[in-house]
């Protein structure tokens, strides 16, 4: 490796017609273990063959279509976004 080279790998593309092992899928999407668990609980299809998990790219795109929003995340439900947290000075 060259001096000054970034050792952290960046997420890669997902293709709809490709099947990814879970490790490769996590690498390509940038999801960690907790993120993948949450996605699975929320409906991401993971298929198992011989005790190995796989995600099909088209299932990932379907999951994104179902779960994504065009609105950025806002304050937690029931909180006034103009109000500072307790203990903080204005």
N, C-alpha and C positions, 0 to 999 in steps of 0.2 A: 504494500500500500504506500502511496505517495504521502509525503509530509503535507499536512494541512487538508487532506482529503476528508470529506464528511463520511463517517462510518455508519451513520443512521440511514437506512434505506427508506425511500419515500413510497407511499402507496402507488399501485399501478392500476391499469385499466381492468375492468371486468367485461368479458364478452358474453352475450346472451346465449350463445350456442356452445359454451364450454362448461365442463364440470370441474369444480375445484375442491381439493381436499381442504379440511378445515384450517390447517396451518397456512396453506397458500391463500385461502380466502381471507383470513385475518390479516395477513401481510398485505394483500392487494387492497383491501378496504381501509386498512389502518385501525380496524377494531381490535380492542384487547379482549381478554377472556370475559370480563364483565360485560362489555358491550355486545359481544356475540351472544352471551347468555340472555341478555335483555331482548335482543332481536329475536331469538328463538322463542322466548316466552310471549313475545308480541306478534308472532305469526310467521317468522321466517322459516321456510321449509328446509329441513336438513334431512337428507336421505342416507341411510346406512346400508353398507354392503360389507359383509365379512368383518363386522365390528369397527368399520371405519366410516366416519361422517363425511358427507360431500354436500356442497351447495351448487346448484345449477345457476348459471348467470341470469337466466330469464326469471328464476324464482326471486333473485335479489332485486331485479328491476320491478317485478310485481309487488314485492314487499315495500320498496321505496314509493311506488305510486299510491299504495294504500295508506302508508304511515306518514308520508311527508306533507309539509304545508309550505305555502309560499310566505307565510307570516313569520317574522323572527320571533324567538322566544321572548316572552314578557315576564312581568312579575308573577309570583305565585298567586294562585287563586285566592281572592279575599284580601289581598294586600293593596294598599294605595301606592302606586308607583312614585308619587311625589313625597311620600313620607320616608324619612331616614330611619334606619334601624335603631332600636332601643339602645341607649347608652352612647350613641354617636352625637357629636356636636355638629350643629348646623353651620 
